[in-house]
Amino acid sequence: WPFGLNFGDDSNTVTNKIGVKPFSKSKNYDNDHTWTYYNDKFEIMPVFDDKLNLKWLRIWSLKKSDKKKIELKENLKQQNKNIYTIESTEKIINNRIN
């Protein structure tokens, strides 16, 4: 199986084997847990039962638009690190004055 996954693997094992955190988590029409992962080449969609054990799996090659979406999300994470609140800015200014 791809990534060394096996039916019945729990969600933590699946995440560890894929090597990235889930991009999204939701439930499908059967009330199964559907998670989506992205790596450099694939969209990986494992579906878990109510105990979060792997039930089935789909894998697609990434399209250019998918790669851009992942890149945008990563860029936004980096930008958030550089955004200061009013309180943190005041604290920085006060520390420099004192």
C-alpha positions in Angstrom: 0.0 0.0 0.0 1.2 3.6 -0.6 3.0 5.2 2.3 3.0 1.8 4.1 -0.7 2.3 5.1 -2.9 -0.6 6.1 -6.6 -1.0 6.6 -7.4 -0.5 10.2 -4.5 1.9 10.9 -5.6 4.6 13.4 -5.6 8.3 12.3 -2.3 9.1 14.2 -0.5 6.2 12.4 -1.9 7.4 9.1 -0.7 11.0 9.7 2.8 9.7 10.8 3.1 7.4 7.7 2.1 10.2 5.3 4.4 12.6 7.0 2.3 15.8 7.0 -0.5 17.1 9.1 -4.0 17.0 7.6 -5.0 20.0 5.4 -8.7 19.5 6.3 -11.0 17.2 8.2 -14.7 16.6 7.5 -17.4 14.0 7.5 -18.9 12.4 4.3 -22.5 11.5 3.5 -22.0 8.1 5.3 -20.9 10.0 8.4 -17.3 8.7 8.0 -14.4 10.9 8.9 -12.7 12.2 5.7 -9.4 13.9 6.0 -7.3 15.4 3.2 -3.5 15.5 3.1 -1.2 17.1 0.5 2.4 16.4 -0.1 4.6 17.6 -3.0 2.9 15.3 -5.6 -0.4 13.9 -4.3 -3.7 14.7 -2.6 -4.3 11.8 -0.2 -7.8 11.3 1.2 -8.1 8.6 3.8 -11.6 7.8 5.2 -11.9 6.6 8.8 -14.7 4.8 10.6 -16.2 6.2 13.8 -13.2 4.8 15.8 -10.8 6.7 13.5 -9.4 3.6 11.9 -8.6 3.6 8.2 -11.5 2.3 6.1 -10.4 3.2 2.6 -8.1 5.6 0.7 -8.0 7.7 -2.5 -4.9 9.3 -4.0 -4.7 11.8 -6.8 -1.9 13.6 -8.5 -1.8 17.2 -7.7 -2.9 19.8 -10.3 -1.2 23.1 -10.6 -4.1 24.9 -8.9 -3.8 22.5 -5.9 -0.1 23.2 -5.6 -0.8 27.0 -5.6 -3.4 26.5 -2.9 -0.9 24.8 -0.6 1.7 27.4 -1.4 -0.7 30.2 -0.5 -1.6 28.6 2.8 2.1 28.2 3.7 2.7 31.8 2.8 -0.2 33.0 5.0 1.3 31.1 7.9 4.6 32.8 7.4 2.9 36.2 7.2 0.9 35.6 10.4 4.2 35.3 12.3 5.0 38.9 11.2 1.7 40.5 12.2 1.7 42.3 15.5 -1.2 43.2 17.7 -1.6 46.7 19.2 -0.7 45.2 22.6 2.4 43.5 21.4 3.5 46.6 19.5 3.0 48.8 22.6 5.0 46.3 24.7 7.9 46.4 22.2 7.8 50.2 22.2 7.7 50.4 26.0 10.6 48.0 26.4 12.7 50.1 24.0 11.8 53.3 25.9 12.6 51.8 29.3 
